[in-house]
Amino acid sequence: MKSPLKSIGLAFAVAMAAIISTSATASAQKPKITMKQARAAAQQAVPDGKIKSAELEHEDGQFIYSFDIKAGTGIKEVWVDAMSGQVVKTENETKADEKSEAKAEKKERHAKKSQ
């Protein structure tokens, strides 16, 4: 027959391992770069532009700060890696791209609300 004390000890050990694992995963997922630092990197990538929007996104398993920067007559989208602070993508965004992206984000927010 198993000792109740051994069962309790085993359950405690399993619970503690789960807590430690969850805690380590959560801290590993937390961005190392602040929005302010990412904003400075994005502004440096497009020095003549004005930041119109900024957000932290989770794209393809990594955290990315995404900036829409008005430069001249167009918009440049700049992605900054939230772990390293490096600019990982810069591209021109058309009006059609902006509308499509806004529509997709609205649909995603609606889907999250209905869950």
TATAQUI-V589936 format. One record per run of one state. SS is the DSSP state (H for helix, E for strand, L for the rest). FROM is the first residue (numbers start at 1). TO is the last residue. If there is no record, write none. Layout:
BEGIN
ss = <SS & SS>
from = <FROM & FROM>
to = <TO & TO>
END
This chain:
BEGIN
ss = <L & H & L & H & L & E & L & E & L & E & L & E & L & H & L>
from = <1 & 4 & 30 & 35 & 46 & 50 & 60 & 62 & 72 & 74 & 82 & 87 & 94 & 95 & 114>
to = <3 & 29 & 34 & 45 & 49 & 59 & 61 & 71 & 73 & 81 & 86 & 93 & 94 & 113 & 115>
END
